Amino acid sequence: MIAALTILLACQLAGEVFVRLTGLPVPGPVMGLVFLLIGMAVRGAIPQDLRETANGLLSHLSLLFVPAGVGVILHFERIGSEWLALLAALLLSTWATIAVSALVFVGVSKLVGDPDGEPPAGDGAE
Amino acid sequence: MTGPFGDIWVYLSTTPLLWLTGTLAAYLLGVTLFERAGRNPVVQPVAVAVVILVVVLLVSGTDYDTYFEGAQFVHFLLGPATVALAVPLFAQWKRVSRSVLPMAAALVAGSLTAVISAVGIAIILGASRESVMSLAPKSVTTPIAMGIAEKIGGLPSLTAVLVILTGIIGAMTATPLLNLLGLKDFAARGFAIGVASHGIGTARAFQVSELAGAFAGIAMGLNALATAVIVPLLVRFFG
């Protein structure tokens, strides 16, 4: 577990340094993700230790958002006076984003004939 | 408070131990309720934990800075967890690499929809400029959204709250919404929830399948990039 945590932190560190050196508008941890991906591609496999630690972290990914969420306590006044606009914007925008992303994904999959996507309607050729 | 309990409270309230433990315990309670409810996505563990912690902080008269001194250790793990998304992504690489075009198209469409619809609705309903700017990056994972909000004149701490509400809404409603649309492709479903509701949505996708989770994770990473580019540009042209 310690080796895997060290790998994850080292990738994040490398990502943060890389982003600052190059001035790219990419978040450091996302660049770290890319570095780890390259590392695994070079090695050709995922080390068992890394797989277990990553799965452990990701299985409780939502826990990591709790501290920032509790920050709602700082904004009761604003939320109280603007709750309708904020709630409507959050609900409708989130639903629209899910629907548009999923429909475009499926539509383009059909267009380019992705064999794993939903089969084109009325075409039983696969 | 006086007596031995008062002394103990004085000690505990100055160390990170109490609120670190409190954060884990509240989340654990949320997960337990989620399991008891037959893993119904409406019983969202983050929502349960936040409500419990807010009530406890208000009742005990604890301010957010004191709370965050303990909770920061949990918050910090967002970085390494983002890096860890490379593992399921690599495991699903063959499947993911076949969907480059659908992903690119869905990313551009989804990212623009997220920003423009949120900002548009908030403006129409008369939200203040600070709130509108804080809403713009709401579909992106917390630390990145806060950075974007700061650049365009939003309030980073308000953005963090709106980001988490977005994640909770996505995690609660994505499954029925996608069923309603009749979409069965888990790659598309995972990708959509990742674009719209970042890490909390990704956590929900992993509950359904590793394939959906891998696509949600890559969508979350890509949308962080896309939104970081799109929002400042839109603000420059229309702000």
Contacts between the chains, C-beta under 8 A, distances in Angstrom:
chain1	res1	chain2	res2	distance
A	5	B	80	7.1
A	8	B	80	4.2
A	8	B	83	4.9
A	8	B	84	5.7
A	9	B	80	5.8
A	11	B	83	4.8
A	11	B	86	7.8
A	12	B	79	4.9
A	12	B	80	5.8
A	12	B	82	7.7
A	12	B	83	5.1
A	15	B	83	7.3
A	25	B	225	7.4
A	25	B	228	5.0
A	25	B	229	5.9
A	26	B	225	5.8
A	26	B	228	7.5
A	27	B	82	7.8
A	27	B	143	7.1
A	27	B	144	4.6
A	27	B	147	7.6
A	27	B	224	5.4
A	27	B	225	7.6
A	27	B	228	7.1
A	28	B	79	7.4
A	29	B	78	7.5
A	29	B	79	4.6
A	29	B	80	7.7
A	29	B	82	3.7
A	29	B	83	5.6
A	29	B	143	7.7
A	30	B	82	6.4
A	30	B	144	7.9
A	30	B	221	4.8
A	30	B	224	5.7
A	30	B	225	6.6
A	32	B	79	7.6
A	32	B	82	7.1
A	32	B	83	4.2
A	33	B	82	6.0
A	33	B	83	5.2
A	33	B	85	5.6
A	33	B	86	4.7
A	33	B	89	7.6
A	33	B	221	5.9
A	34	B	86	7.7
A	36	B	83	5.6
A	36	B	84	7.9
A	36	B	86	3.9
A	36	B	87	7.6
A	37	B	86	4.5
A	37	B	89	6.4
A	37	B	90	5.9
A	40	B	86	6.8
A	40	B	87	7.6
A	40	B	90	4.6
A	41	B	90	7.2
A	41	B	93	8.0
A	46	B	87	5.9
A	46	B	90	6.0
A	46	B	91	6.6
A	50	B	87	6.4
A	51	B	87	5.9
A	51	B	91	7.9
A	53	B	84	7.4
A	54	B	84	3.9
A	54	B	85	8.0
A	54	B	86	7.8
A	54	B	87	3.7
A	54	B	88	7.4
A	55	B	87	7.2
A	55	B	88	7.9
A	57	B	77	6.8
A	57	B	80	6.6
A	57	B	81	4.7
A	57	B	84	4.8
A	58	B	81	6.4
A	58	B	84	5.7
A	58	B	85	6.9
A	58	B	87	7.7
A	58	B	88	6.9
A	58	B	203	7.6
A	58	B	206	6.3
A	58	B	213	7.5
A	58	B	217	8.0
A	59	B	206	7.0
A	60	B	27	7.7
A	60	B	203	7.7
A	61	B	81	5.7
A	61	B	199	5.2
A	61	B	200	7.6
A	61	B	202	6.2
A	61	B	203	4.1
A	61	B	206	7.4
A	62	B	27	8.0
A	62	B	45	6.0
A	62	B	46	4.9
A	62	B	167	7.6
A	62	B	171	7.4
A	62	B	199	7.0
A	62	B	200	5.0
A	62	B	203	4.1
A	62	B	204	7.7
A	63	B	23	7.8
A	63	B	24	7.5
A	63	B	27	4.7
A	63	B	45	7.7
A	63	B	46	7.7
A	63	B	49	7.8
A	63	B	74	6.4
A	64	B	74	5.9
A	64	B	75	6.8
A	64	B	77	5.2
A	64	B	78	4.8
A	64	B	81	5.8
A	64	B	199	7.1
A	65	B	46	5.5
A	65	B	78	7.6
A	65	B	142	6.4
A	65	B	163	8.0
A	65	B	164	5.2
A	65	B	167	6.3
A	65	B	199	6.3
A	65	B	200	5.6
A	66	B	23	5.6
A	66	B	26	7.1
A	66	B	27	5.6
A	66	B	46	5.9
A	66	B	49	4.8
A	66	B	50	6.2
A	66	B	53	7.1
A	66	B	71	7.2
A	66	B	74	6.6
A	67	B	23	6.2
A	67	B	67	7.7
A	67	B	68	6.2
A	67	B	71	3.5
A	67	B	72	6.8
A	67	B	74	5.4
A	67	B	75	4.3
A	68	B	75	6.4
A	68	B	142	4.9
A	68	B	160	4.1
A	68	B	161	7.4
A	68	B	163	7.4
A	68	B	164	5.9
A	69	B	46	6.0
A	69	B	49	7.6
A	69	B	50	4.2
A	69	B	160	7.5
A	69	B	161	6.6
A	69	B	164	3.9
A	69	B	165	8.0
A	70	B	23	8.0
A	70	B	50	5.6
A	70	B	53	4.8
A	70	B	54	6.1
A	70	B	57	7.1
A	70	B	64	6.9
A	70	B	67	6.2
A	70	B	68	8.0
A	70	B	71	7.0
A	71	B	64	6.1
A	71	B	68	7.9
A	71	B	157	5.1
A	71	B	160	5.2
A	71	B	161	5.4
A	72	B	50	6.6
A	72	B	54	6.4
A	72	B	161	4.6
A	72	B	164	7.9
A	73	B	54	5.3
A	73	B	57	6.0
A	73	B	58	7.2
A	73	B	64	5.4
A	74	B	64	5.5
A	74	B	157	5.5
A	74	B	158	7.9
A	74	B	161	7.9
A	75	B	155	7.9
A	75	B	157	7.1
A	75	B	158	5.2
A	75	B	161	5.9
A	78	B	128	7.8
A	78	B	131	6.7
A	78	B	158	6.8
A	79	B	161	7.9
A	82	B	127	5.2
A	82	B	128	6.6
A	82	B	131	5.5
A	84	B	125	6.1
A	85	B	121	7.3
A	85	B	122	5.0
A	85	B	125	3.6
A	85	B	126	6.0
A	85	B	127	3.9
A	85	B	131	7.2
A	86	B	122	6.9
A	86	B	127	6.6
A	86	B	131	6.5
A	86	B	135	7.2
A	86	B	162	7.1
A	88	B	121	5.5
A	88	B	122	7.9
A	88	B	125	5.8
A	89	B	117	7.7
A	89	B	118	4.8
A	89	B	119	7.8
A	89	B	121	4.2
A	89	B	122	4.3
A	89	B	125	7.3
A	89	B	127	7.2
A	89	B	135	5.7
A	90	B	118	7.2
A	90	B	135	7.7
A	90	B	138	6.8
A	90	B	162	6.6
A	90	B	165	5.5
A	90	B	166	5.7
A	90	B	169	5.9
A	91	B	169	6.1
A	92	B	117	6.4
A	92	B	121	5.7
A	93	B	113	7.5
A	93	B	114	6.1
A	93	B	117	4.1
A	93	B	118	3.8
A	93	B	121	6.4
A	93	B	138	7.3
A	93	B	139	7.8
A	93	B	166	7.9
A	94	B	114	7.8
A	94	B	139	7.4
A	94	B	166	5.4
A	94	B	169	4.7
A	94	B	170	5.3
A	94	B	173	7.5
A	94	B	196	5.3
A	94	B	197	6.2
A	95	B	173	6.9
A	95	B	177	6.0
A	96	B	113	5.3
A	96	B	114	7.9
A	96	B	117	4.9
A	97	B	110	5.3
A	97	B	113	4.9
A	97	B	114	4.3
A	97	B	117	7.1
A	97	B	139	6.0
A	97	B	192	7.6
A	97	B	195	6.1
A	97	B	196	3.8
A	98	B	170	6.6
A	98	B	173	8.0
A	98	B	174	5.5
A	98	B	177	5.7
A	98	B	178	6.9
A	98	B	192	4.8
A	98	B	193	6.2
A	98	B	195	7.8
A	98	B	196	4.5
A	98	B	197	7.6
A	99	B	177	6.7
A	99	B	181	6.1
A	99	B	192	7.6
A	100	B	106	8.0
A	100	B	109	5.2
A	100	B	110	5.7
A	100	B	113	4.5
A	101	B	106	4.6
A	101	B	107	7.7
A	101	B	109	6.5
A	101	B	110	3.3
A	101	B	113	7.5
A	101	B	188	7.9
A	101	B	191	6.2
A	101	B	192	3.8
A	101	B	195	4.5
A	101	B	196	6.5
A	101	B	219	7.5
A	102	B	106	7.4
A	102	B	178	6.0
A	102	B	181	6.6
A	102	B	183	5.2
A	102	B	188	4.8
A	102	B	189	6.1
A	102	B	191	7.3
A	102	B	192	3.7
A	103	B	181	6.9
A	103	B	183	7.5
A	104	B	102	7.6
A	104	B	105	5.2
A	104	B	106	4.5
A	104	B	109	4.4
A	104	B	110	7.1
A	105	B	99	7.7
A	105	B	102	4.6
A	105	B	103	7.1
A	105	B	105	7.2
A	105	B	106	3.9
A	105	B	185	7.5
A	105	B	187	7.2
A	105	B	188	3.9
A	105	B	191	5.4
A	105	B	192	6.6
A	106	B	102	7.6
A	106	B	183	6.0
A	106	B	185	5.7
A	106	B	188	4.8
A	107	B	105	7.9
A	108	B	101	5.6
A	108	B	102	4.2
A	108	B	105	4.4
A	108	B	106	7.1
A	109	B	99	6.8
A	109	B	102	4.5
A	109	B	185	7.0
A	109	B	187	7.9
A	109	B	188	7.1
A	112	B	101	5.2
A	112	B	102	7.2
A	114	B	98	6.2
A	114	B	99	6.2
A	114	B	102	6.6
A	115	B	98	7.8
A	116	B	95	6.5
A	116	B	98	6.5
A	116	B	99	7.7
A	116	B	185	7.9
A	116	B	187	7.1
A	117	B	99	7.8
A	117	B	102	7.2
A	117	B	185	5.6
A	117	B	187	7.3
A	117	B	188	7.5
A	118	B	183	7.7
A	118	B	184	6.4
A	118	B	185	5.1
